[in-house]
Amino acid sequence: MRTAFDFSPLYRSTVGFDRLFDMLDAAARVEPMTNWPPYNIEKLGDDQYRITMAVAGFGSDEIELTQHESALVVTGQKHPEPEGTQILHRGIATRAFKQTFSLADYVKVTGAKLENGLLTVDLKREIPEELRPRRIEIRSGSAALRQDSAKQIEHEAPREAA
């Protein structure tokens, strides 16, 4: 049994954590877990991931991948059986599915392929250059003062009306 947490006291004393609290609220909601189709999530490197889904019986035209902001949605919808086909035993699942994966900031889909009944989705975290850690040069006090005093602002004289 899950108990709901009340994050409202934290809203009063934090700034900028709205998305985090929304994710915690969503995780706390009781939703039916979908366990079909089965999938694996692998970490291939520091910033590389792979999702592998077992989607036997589905063609690439029956699966749709959509990334919207921080969510990756994988849906599958089988085409109807051709007219006149009689199935004596159905062991391969053909039911529609929708699987949603929450992605961290700056994680993008870099590729997807369907091979041997496995859908492979490659992901990579690409942090923008301006958000990456950078080294700041520290200058000594006297050198910094001399360099700053050497800088002058050139002033252009106002032009007279002709």
Number of C-alpha atoms within 10 A of each C-alpha: 4 7 8 12 10 8 12 9 8 11 12 8 7 9 8 8 10 11 9 10 15 12 11 14 14 11 11 13 12 11 8 6 7 11 9 15 16 10 16 10 13 12 12 12 9 8 12 17 19 20 17 18 20 18 24 16 13 22 16 13 10 13 18 12 15 12 15 9 13 14 15 18 15 18 15 21 16 16 12 7 9 7 6 6 7 8 7 6 6 7 6 10 13 16 11 15 16 15 17 14 12 13 17 11 11 13 20 21 19 13 11 15 11 18 13 9 14 17 22 19 19 19 20 19 17 13 12 8 8 7 7 9 7 8 6 6 6 7 9 8 8 9 9 11 11 10 9 10 8 8 8 7 6 6 6 6 6 6 6 5 4 3
